[in-house]
Structure formats: C-alpha cells, structure tokens
Amino acid sequence: MKSLGKSAVPRQMLAELEKVGEDIRHARIRRKFTMGELSKRSGISRSTLDKVENGSPSVAIGIYARVLFLLGITGTVRQLADMSNDPISRDIEIGKLPRRVKK
C-alpha cells in the first residue's frame, strides 16, 4: 500500500502526533530504557521507534499502542475517538434525544 505522506495529514494533527512522540520519548527516558531496549521489547526496529518518538504519521497505530503499553501508559488509545472528545457526535446524539419524556 502506498503511503500518503505527511502532506495528507492536517497540520494540527501532525502537531498532536509530534507531541505524542515527544511524550513517549520522555516516558522512555524517565523509565531509563534505551531505544534499543524498548524497540526490542516492542518487537520493532530502532528506526521505527525513532519514527514513533518523532510522531510520524506513517507508523501504524498498533505500534504506538504497543509502545505505550510497554511503557505502562494505558487507557490513552481508547480516548482517541471517545464521544467526549467529539463535539459533532455529541451534538448529533443530543439532537436525537426526545424533547419530552412520556409519563
């Protein structure tokens, strides 16, 4: 499958991915893991871990999830598309609620 590249990802999302990568890097360093150790535990190459730590959009979400799990950072992936982070879905759901409750 051909990659769409960075230009296909909105600028705001690239900035968010870069922040995630930076947070992963800081978590790895705080836990005193070398890149070699974490990449080996994750089952990925060191260059892929470098892409993760740089917030590359070309890395599969499953790899981000695996690295986060190995760092003990859980519960973050499920928040990605959570309705509380999606104002459009909330508005749609509110619109579906009945105006009056039958007695």
C-alpha positions in Angstrom: 0.0 0.0 0.0 1.4 3.4 -1.0 1.8 5.9 1.9 0.1 9.2 1.6 2.9 11.0 3.3 2.9 13.9 5.8 1.1 16.3 3.4 -2.0 14.2 3.6 -2.2 14.7 7.4 -3.7 18.0 8.6 -1.1 20.3 10.2 -2.9 20.3 13.6 -2.9 16.5 13.7 0.8 16.4 12.8 1.5 18.7 15.8 -0.6 16.4 18.0 1.3 13.3 16.8 4.6 15.1 17.4 3.5 15.8 21.0 2.6 12.1 21.5 6.0 11.1 20.2 7.7 13.6 22.5 5.7 12.3 25.4 6.7 8.7 24.6 10.4 9.7 24.4 10.2 11.4 27.8 8.4 8.4 29.3 11.1 6.1 27.9 13.9 8.2 29.3 12.2 8.5 32.7 12.0 4.7 32.8 15.7 4.5 31.9 15.0 2.4 28.8 17.4 2.8 25.9 16.0 3.0 22.4 17.5 -0.5 21.8 15.8 -2.0 24.8 12.4 -0.6 24.1 12.5 -1.4 20.4 13.5 -5.0 21.2 10.7 -5.3 23.8 8.2 -3.8 21.3 9.3 -6.1 18.5 10.1 -3.2 16.2 13.3 -1.8 14.7 15.1 1.1 16.3 14.3 3.2 13.3 10.6 2.6 13.8 10.9 3.6 17.4 12.6 6.7 16.3 9.7 7.4 14.0 7.3 6.9 16.9 9.2 9.3 19.1 9.1 11.8 16.3 5.4 11.4 15.9 5.5 10.0 12.4 2.0 9.5 10.8 3.4 6.6 8.7 3.7 4.3 11.8 0.7 2.1 12.4 -1.5 2.9 15.4 -0.9 -0.6 16.7 2.8 0.1 17.1 2.0 3.3 19.1 -0.3 1.2 21.3 2.3 -1.5 21.9 4.9 1.1 22.9 2.5 2.9 25.2 1.5 -0.4 26.8 5.1 -1.4 27.4 5.8 2.0 29.0 2.8 1.4 31.3 0.7 4.2 29.7 -2.7 2.6 29.3 -6.1 4.0 28.7 -4.9 6.5 26.2 -5.8 4.8 23.0 -9.5 4.5 23.8 -9.7 8.2 24.2 -8.8 8.9 20.6 -12.3 8.7 19.3 -14.2 8.9 22.5 -17.5 10.8 22.1 -16.5 13.3 24.9 -13.7 14.4 22.5 -16.1 14.6 19.5 -18.4 17.6 19.7 -20.1 16.8 16.4 -21.1 13.3 17.7 -22.3 14.8 20.9 -24.5 17.4 19.0 -25.9 14.6 16.8 -26.7 12.5 19.9 -28.3 15.4 21.7 -30.4 16.1 18.6 -31.8 12.6 18.8 -32.9 12.9 22.4 -36.7 13.3 22.7 -37.9 16.8 23.6 -40.3 15.5 26.2 -40.3 12.3 28.2 -43.6 10.5 28.2 -45.2 9.8 31.5 
